[in-house]
């Protein structure tokens, strides 16, 4: 085999493995969310596939003429790459949950075999290239380097370009199809006598069938952006209601005719703060960390006319979706700034806002870098002296994350209050918590009265009761903020 062809094969198959690895995050997101645990499971499974494939590929190359196995590796690896789409969707729809076991299982079902088969190409090519033991180091070294460069190419092109310009299925079909076509062209070139039309036809049918099955099962996404699998549905009990689902999370609810209708309990709890902060109806300057369905900015636009809201939303596709489907109308008093909220927050001026609302999620977790002391110090900087920070978060189990975020708020602000149903405050149940922080006393009685007036069972705690809730919760910093692990501890 010519050196140029050998290098191209190693480069291409290594790039394909990394393309599939990054796309795995998008395929798994609708079923298990996008968290550090998701990517940990995917990376671990793909690395296991690479290790197994490299070992077994080398072992096979010593026992079987590599000219007879190289082309089938490309064809079969491409076919299983295409099959990853229907496999993940079938098993994802089986209701496996969203914990580490479900993540590893879905990643294994979809991506172990293509990673292993395509990783066997490299030692197979090495075997074909070795003509004497004197050049072993040179051959292995430059092919290993090309494999690494191919992996880097696949990583950068996918992460920076492909996922931002095309949905996941066409990319997977394209990579799988290119692998299959390469194998079909290579097979007669390497060893004409080994042609097996029946095997070739079977693999091609497998690939085509997998692609058709993936389309037949259908994507759970109405819109797939670089960050989210999003869909908007009509509330059958309220024709003007619209539900936004991001990945596996019911994220936002907007009534197109009545933005003051807050369907979700967390939004109702947040309204206790919004309605008791300053005199009712008084316009505010509000910064929103996270947009999603833009339900709270639209609520404030109606309940406090003249309010200025700036929304820091990660994904510009979500802004477009909210405009198209959720009644969002941007203007002078309601603005959206896209990009990472932490970075965009740094560009905001000091003492600018009366209220900062934190409502950003990646799956069920608040992104870790939006939970730390350093983030809160930046929030404190942009708030006016009597300003308030209110954050919505979700936690379950022993409430390790909720307790730690409360401790982190206490480390930065002089006053902290927590709004939640009694069983959550007592740490007997999980769900949404609204946490309020300020450097001036929080009107806890007014918040509690508003909850009572709206027939809500939320209670409000502050002071020593927050200390009791926090318990051994840790203060989260940029150096150590294990949010995902606190939400789903191994114990």
VOGU-3710 file (C-alpha; in Angstrom, 3 decimals, decimal comma):
1> xxxxxxxxxx> 0,000/0,000/0,000  1,393/3,431/-0,904  2,383/5,518/2,105  0,042/8,328/1,082  -2,969/5,989/0,997  -1,973/4,391/4,314  -1,710/7,772/5,998  -5,017/8,932/4,522  -6,845/5,868/5,861  -5,502/6,297/9,391
11> xxxxxxxxxx> -6,245/10,034/9,308  -9,789/9,530/8,007  -10,831/6,742/10,370  -9,396/8,548/13,409  -11,247/11,698/12,399  -14,471/9,684/11,956  -14,233/8,271/15,491  -13,927/11,766/16,987  -16,763/13,101/14,814  -19,017/10,344/16,161
21> xxxxxxxxxx> -17,831/10,985/19,724  -18,827/14,656/19,610  -22,120/13,932/17,853  -22,863/11,362/20,554  -23,459/14,247/22,954  -26,191/15,600/20,683  -27,787/12,185/20,152  -27,880/11,361/23,855  -28,999/14,821/25,025  -32,781/14,359/24,477
31> xxxxxxxxxx> -32,720/11,268/26,695  -30,096/11,909/29,401  -29,442/15,652/29,172  -26,205/17,562/28,670  -24,051/17,381/31,780  -20,476/16,606/32,702  -21,654/13,051/33,399  -22,994/12,753/29,846  -19,656/13,641/28,305  -17,770/11,549/30,859
41> xxxxxxxxxx> -19,795/8,484/29,855  -19,368/9,131/26,138  -15,628/9,761/26,341  -15,134/6,684/28,521  -17,067/4,400/26,163  -15,314/5,718/23,040  -11,896/5,368/24,691  -12,797/1,803/25,654  -13,757/1,149/22,020  -10,480/2,656/20,792
51> xxxxxxxxxx> -8,462/0,552/23,249  -10,259/-2,668/22,357  -10,158/-1,988/18,611  -6,468/-1,116/18,591  -5,598/-4,240/20,583  -7,769/-6,634/18,631  -6,935/-5,028/15,277  -3,237/-5,634/15,900  -3,889/-9,191/17,046  -6,016/-9,885/13,959
61> xxxxxxxxxx> -3,400/-8,381/11,632  -0,843/-10,922/12,903  -3,170/-13,855/12,180  -5,056/-12,874/9,038  -3,781/-11,216/5,861  -4,584/-7,521/6,523  -5,333/-7,031/2,805  -8,472/-9,104/3,336  -9,670/-7,311/6,489  -8,962/-3,617/5,927
71> xxxxxxxxxx> -11,785/-2,851/3,496  -14,408/-4,779/5,528  -13,363/-2,782/8,608  -14,173/0,460/6,800  -17,483/-0,851/5,459  -18,671/-2,441/8,707  -17,419/0,487/10,801  -19,331/2,889/8,574  -22,470/0,730/8,760  -22,381/0,673/12,574
81> xxxxxxxxxx> -21,747/4,430/12,563  -24,986/4,915/10,628  -26,729/2,413/12,929  -25,821/4,495/15,992  -28,698/6,853/15,184  -31,605/4,354/15,348  -29,953/2,394/18,174  -29,714/5,444/20,448  -33,273/6,490/19,606  -34,723/3,028/20,232
91> xxxxxxxxxx> -32,954/2,534/23,557  -33,395/6,188/24,527  -37,144/5,903/24,087  -37,152/2,852/26,366  -37,135/5,108/29,440  -33,763/4,167/30,910  -33,561/7,288/33,052  -30,811/9,898/33,029  -28,213/8,653/35,521  -24,686/7,344/34,907
101> xxxxxxxxxx> -25,884/3,801/34,136  -28,291/5,031/31,445  -25,613/7,314/29,976  -23,007/4,561/29,719  -25,547/2,076/28,349  -26,761/4,437/25,613  -23,204/5,425/24,695  -22,166/1,760/24,542  -25,110/0,731/22,398  -24,506/3,542/19,945
111> xxxxxxxxxx> -20,777/4,091/19,790  -18,637/1,274/21,193  -18,692/-0,903/18,063  -17,982/1,813/15,466  -15,181/3,181/17,671  -13,662/-0,278/18,089  -13,952/-1,331/14,444  -12,588/1,928/13,036  -9,741/1,954/15,577  -8,652/-1,462/14,302
121> xxxxxxxxxx> -7,732/0,186/11,003  -4,564/1,791/12,367  -2,720/-1,401/13,465  -3,918/-3,120/10,284  -2,363/-0,392/8,146  0,825/-0,519/10,235  1,104/-4,228/9,455  0,746/-3,538/5,736  3,389/-0,802/5,838  6,095/-2,692/7,728
131> xxxxxxxxxx> 8,658/-4,161/5,383  11,426/-4,687/7,949  11,990/-4,358/11,678  14,499/-1,561/11,052  11,726/0,896/10,168  9,196/-0,097/12,832  9,618/3,070/14,872  9,325/5,347/11,860  6,196/3,647/10,472  4,407/3,377/13,812
141> xxxxxxxxxx> 5,396/6,900/14,784  4,204/8,718/11,676  0,983/6,711/11,429  0,250/7,359/15,113  0,898/11,049/14,526  -1,455/11,078/11,530  -4,106/9,323/13,603  -3,818/11,970/16,308  -3,932/14,779/13,744  -7,006/13,148/12,193
151> xxxxxxxxxx> -8,655/13,049/15,613  -7,884/16,726/16,134  -9,281/17,546/12,696  -12,490/15,632/13,412  -12,834/17,335/16,794  -12,338/20,900/15,578  -14,367/20,581/12,377  -17,297/18,966/14,198  -17,309/21,177/17,287  -16,696/24,495/15,550
161> xxxxxxxxxx> -18,328/23,963/12,160  -20,505/20,913/11,521  -22,849/21,032/14,543  -23,423/24,741/13,911  -24,374/24,278/10,261  -26,208/20,958/9,983  -28,420/18,635/12,050  -26,831/15,529/13,521  -28,418/12,821/11,256  -27,012/14,120/7,932
171> xxxxxxxxxx> -23,530/14,381/9,436  -23,699/10,798/10,703  -25,055/9,555/7,372  -22,317/11,457/5,554  -19,484/10,067/7,672  -20,870/6,528/7,607  -21,507/6,673/3,868  -17,997/7,965/3,162  -16,509/5,098/5,201  -18,609/2,510/3,369
181> xxxxxxxxxx> -17,743/3,976/-0,038  -14,030/4,039/0,857  -14,184/0,377/1,825  -15,992/-0,591/-1,373  -13,363/1,164/-3,481  -10,477/-0,229/-1,468  -11,609/-3,850/-1,433  -10,860/-4,778/-5,074  -7,677/-2,697/-5,001  -6,165/-4,621/-2,091
191> xxxxxxxxxx> -7,215/-8,169/-2,836  -9,431/-8,965/-5,773  -9,731/-12,622/-4,837  -11,341/-11,715/-1,529  -14,342/-10,005/-3,068  -17,546/-11,296/-1,548  -20,559/-9,688/-3,260  -23,001/-11,207/-0,785  -21,153/-9,752/2,202  -20,831/-6,363/0,537
201> xxxxxxxxxx> -24,534/-6,328/-0,286  -25,449/-7,336/3,284  -23,386/-4,529/4,812  -24,754/-1,937/2,398  -28,310/-3,095/3,155  -27,529/-2,831/6,888  -26,355/0,746/6,444  -29,309/1,761/4,274  -31,735/0,010/6,622  -30,221/1,750/9,633
211> xxxxxxxxxx> -30,546/5,120/7,957  -34,163/4,450/7,007  -34,957/3,192/10,510  -33,397/6,313/12,036  -35,645/8,475/9,898  -38,681/6,280/10,585  -38,241/6,506/14,358  -37,863/10,240/13,972  -36,024/12,804/16,024  -37,529/14,172/19,230
221> xxxxxxxxxx> -36,252/17,576/18,121  -38,322/20,168/16,325  -35,147/22,231/16,175  -31,635/20,947/16,768  -29,177/23,725/17,493  -25,528/23,595/18,413  -26,569/23,288/22,067  -30,103/21,927/22,399  -32,697/19,578/21,035  -35,761/21,812/21,195
231> xxxxxxxxxx> -39,466/21,321/20,559  -42,571/23,444/21,126  -45,970/21,851/21,634  -49,512/23,152/22,124  -51,110/22,618/25,528  -54,198/20,476/24,813  -55,975/21,973/27,833  -55,062/25,565/26,987  -54,975/26,226/23,215  -52,943/29,416/23,617
241> xxxxxxxxxx> -50,369/27,697/25,844  -47,018/26,657/24,438  -44,588/24,252/26,114  -40,866/24,434/25,323  -38,855/21,242/25,880  -35,054/21,421/25,756  -33,432/18,015/25,584  -35,379/15,979/28,186  -36,448/18,942/30,356  -39,802/20,748/30,305
251> xxxxxxxxxx> -38,112/24,114/30,255  -40,642/26,919/29,736  -44,340/27,586/29,318  -45,773/30,678/27,623  -49,405/31,626/27,077  -49,471/33,573/23,816  -52,548/35,538/24,862  -51,764/35,926/28,554  -48,041/36,159/29,467  -49,063/36,611/33,118
261> xxxxxxxxxx> -50,206/32,985/33,233  -47,339/31,110/34,897  -47,937/27,403/34,474  -44,827/26,014/36,127  -44,558/26,040/39,904  -41,021/27,447/39,796  -42,276/30,436/37,795  -45,108/30,923/40,281  -42,570/30,858/43,121  -40,421/33,371/41,250
271> xxxxxxxxxx> -43,486/35,617/40,936  -43,599/35,877/44,730  -40,295/37,728/44,461  -41,205/39,726/41,351  -44,497/40,961/42,818  -43,142/41,972/46,221  -39,884/43,591/45,136  -40,449/47,344/45,017  -44,017/48,726/44,686  -46,236/46,661/42,363
281> xxxxxxxxxx> -46,199/47,871/38,778  -43,038/49,943/39,173  -40,707/49,434/36,186  -37,392/47,722/36,873  -34,049/47,202/35,206  -33,627/43,415/35,030  -30,838/41,167/33,818  -31,807/37,578/32,990  -29,131/34,879/33,006  -30,734/32,382/30,657
291> xxxxxxxxxx> -33,618/32,931/28,276  -35,147/29,670/27,085  -38,800/30,465/26,438  -38,445/34,087/27,670  -41,503/33,593/29,901  -40,287/35,783/32,785  -39,157/38,718/30,608  -42,566/38,682/28,910  -44,285/38,421/32,304  -42,426/41,504/33,559
301> xxxxxxxxxx> -43,180/43,361/30,346  -46,909/43,061/31,132  -46,937/43,304/34,937  -44,408/46,130/35,158  -44,774/48,252/31,996  -41,618/50,140/31,130  -39,356/47,452/32,604  -36,046/47,061/30,811  -34,964/43,421/30,441  -31,686/42,224/28,978
311> xxxxxxxxxx> -31,548/38,463/28,490  -28,225/36,632/28,312  -29,069/33,558/26,233  -26,453/31,035/25,184  -28,069/29,939/21,934  -29,190/32,340/19,204  -31,397/29,555/17,811  -33,458/29,731/21,017  -34,035/33,434/20,481  -35,281/32,762/16,955
321> xxxxxxxxxx> -37,486/29,906/18,182  -38,996/32,116/20,901  -39,744/34,800/18,316  -41,317/32,306/15,907  -43,239/30,113/18,351  -43,471/31,750/21,790  -44,652/35,279/21,105  -41,334/36,982/21,855  -41,013/40,514/20,475  -37,606/42,061/20,995
331> xxxxxxxxxx> -37,266/45,822/21,173  -35,726/48,685/23,064  -37,056/47,459/26,417  -36,519/43,735/25,823  -33,132/42,766/24,445  -31,337/39,465/23,922  -27,568/39,056/23,989  -26,362/35,661/22,786  -23,272/33,813/23,918  -21,985/32,497/27,226
341> xxxxxxxxxx> -23,727/34,351/30,057  -20,649/34,450/32,281  -18,596/36,175/29,604  -21,389/38,576/28,644  -22,026/39,401/32,299  -18,480/40,718/32,557  -19,348/43,348/29,936  -22,217/44,780/32,024  -21,643/48,034/33,905  -21,540/48,332/37,685
351> xxxxxxxxxx> -24,691/49,267/39,644  -26,968/48,865/36,614  -29,759/46,483/37,598  -32,456/46,300/40,232  -32,900/42,571/39,743  -30,850/39,715/38,310  -32,671/36,455/37,592  -30,739/33,204/37,184  -32,654/30,672/35,086  -30,046/28,855/32,995
361> xxxxxxxxxx> -29,929/25,080/32,671  -27,988/22,359/30,891  -30,359/19,440/31,347  -31,504/19,568/34,982  -28,304/21,184/36,215  -27,377/24,831/36,355  -24,074/25,082/34,420  -21,380/24,885/37,076  -19,671/28,140/36,105  -22,935/29,989/36,821
371> xxxxxxxxxx> -23,034/28,783/40,429  -19,735/29,892/41,943  -18,565/32,640/44,272  -16,815/34,341/41,363  -20,033/34,450/39,312  -22,002/35,788/42,281  -19,435/38,520/42,882  -19,986/39,635/39,296  -23,763/39,560/39,855  -23,290/41,626/43,014
381> xxxxxxxxxx> -21,215/44,121/41,027  -23,936/44,815/38,429  -26,705/45,092/41,049  -27,620/48,394/42,623  -27,132/48,719/46,381  -30,668/47,505/47,146  -30,755/45,041/44,244  -31,800/41,396/44,471  -30,531/38,205/42,851  -33,060/35,366/42,423
391> xxxxxxxxxx> -32,008/31,984/41,035  -34,057/28,954/40,026  -32,396/25,573/40,473  -33,332/21,896/40,622  -31,979/19,254/42,961  -32,952/15,834/44,316  -31,661/13,191/46,693  -29,746/14,643/49,612  -29,987/18,100/47,988  -26,205/18,454/47,941
401> xxxxxxxxxx> -26,239/21,014/45,151  -29,116/23,103/46,540  -27,498/23,239/49,968  -24,121/24,140/48,460  -25,579/26,896/46,294  -27,298/28,346/49,358  -23,949/28,256/51,176  -22,312/29,992/48,209  -24,944/32,729/48,222  -24,347/33,228/51,952
411> xxxxxxxxxx> -20,616/33,607/51,288  -21,218/36,580/48,977  -24,470/38,296/50,032  -25,529/39,526/53,469  -29,059/38,088/53,284  -30,346/34,856/51,722  -33,861/33,403/51,547  -35,153/30,141/50,087  -38,620/29,571/48,621  -39,915/26,024/48,222
421> xxxxxxxxxx> -42,636/23,647/49,457  -42,224/22,537/53,091  -41,112/18,984/52,238  -38,213/20,332/50,176  -37,181/22,784/52,868  -37,212/19,827/55,293  -34,937/17,960/52,806  -37,468/15,143/52,399  -38,148/15,807/48,707  -36,541/17,344/45,653
431> xxxxxxxxxx> -37,531/19,639/42,815  -37,252/23,361/42,095  -35,910/25,862/44,625  -35,992/29,630/44,304  -33,125/31,260/46,188  -33,020/35,003/46,805  -29,927/36,953/47,821  -29,312/40,639/48,570  -27,149/42,963/50,631  -30,258/44,505/52,167
441> xxxxxxxxxx> -32,906/42,665/54,221  -35,326/40,595/52,107  -39,027/41,184/52,728  -39,712/37,575/53,671  -43,133/38,330/55,125  -44,340/39,943/51,888  -43,086/36,988/49,841  -44,791/34,503/52,187  -48,027/36,530/52,095  -48,012/36,579/48,293
451> xxxxxxxxxx> -47,615/32,797/48,283  -50,542/32,527/50,694  -52,691/34,909/48,624  -52,094/32,833/45,494  -52,968/29,570/47,260  -49,402/28,371/46,886  -47,974/26,009/49,512  -44,475/27,488/49,268  -42,776/28,601/52,454  -39,959/31,096/52,812
461> xxxxxxxxxx> -36,992/30,702/55,132  -34,115/32,979/56,007  -31,456/33,432/58,671  -30,935/30,449/60,998  -33,406/28,328/59,034  -31,221/28,701/55,926  -28,215/27,706/58,044  -30,058/24,537/59,098  -30,964/23,803/55,471  -27,368/24,279/54,296
471> xxxxxxxxxx> -25,908/21,890/56,872  -22,603/20,642/55,494  -23,125/22,207/52,061  -19,891/23,439/50,485  -19,101/26,863/49,054  -18,705/26,513/45,286  -15,755/28,227/43,615  -14,260/28,235/40,143  -11,609/25,856/41,467  -14,137/23,337/42,794
481> xxxxxxxxxx> -17,784/23,245/41,775  -18,852/19,592/41,239  -22,466/20,473/40,470  -23,340/17,324/38,504  -21,790/15,091/41,144  -23,606/16,887/43,951  -26,899/16,311/42,142  -26,260/12,612/41,532  -23,753/11,434/44,177  -22,338/7,947/43,728
491> x> -23,406/7,101/47,275
//
